[in-house]
Amino acid sequence: MRIFLVEDNPGDVVLTREALKEIIGREFQMDVATDGALAISMVDEMETGIVSVPDLFFIDLNLPKVHGKLVLEHIRRIHTTKNIPAIVISTSNRAEDRRIVEENKPGFYAMKPMNYNDFVLVLRKAIETLNIDNKNSLPV
């Protein structure tokens, strides 16, 4: 399993990796883009085969350089990535942010929880909702 994480906070990168280890229960590869511009560049490289195409995108909306909304829209325009599920996390619960994911399916939107256990619960729900277990043999 390969995950592409777009997250600018190093602590949240570690938190996400640990939570996914707990949920997935086996090894996985995770590529990380630390800002929106780098994420878009790496998605373009997926189209050419320079960067491996992931099984799941995990995107923070509030990113430096390019907003996560634009990253998600770019992912949906690229042939090789347009149907890959995306979990979008934000510190806000604005209707506009939720609509971004609705308009760019397959996806799951969640507010970023304040503690680790809630974060694991949110990720588990996202994986179940997106049926990633059926597509990629993940235990949920």
Buried (B, 14 or more C-beta within 10 A) or exposed (E): BBBBBBBBBEEBBEBBBEBBEEBBEEEBEBBBBBBBBBBBBBBBEBBEEEBEBBBBBBBBBBBEBBBBBBBBBBBBEBEEBEEBBBBBBBEEEEEEBBEBBEEBEBBBBBBBBEEEEEBBBBBBBBBBBBEBBEEBEBEB
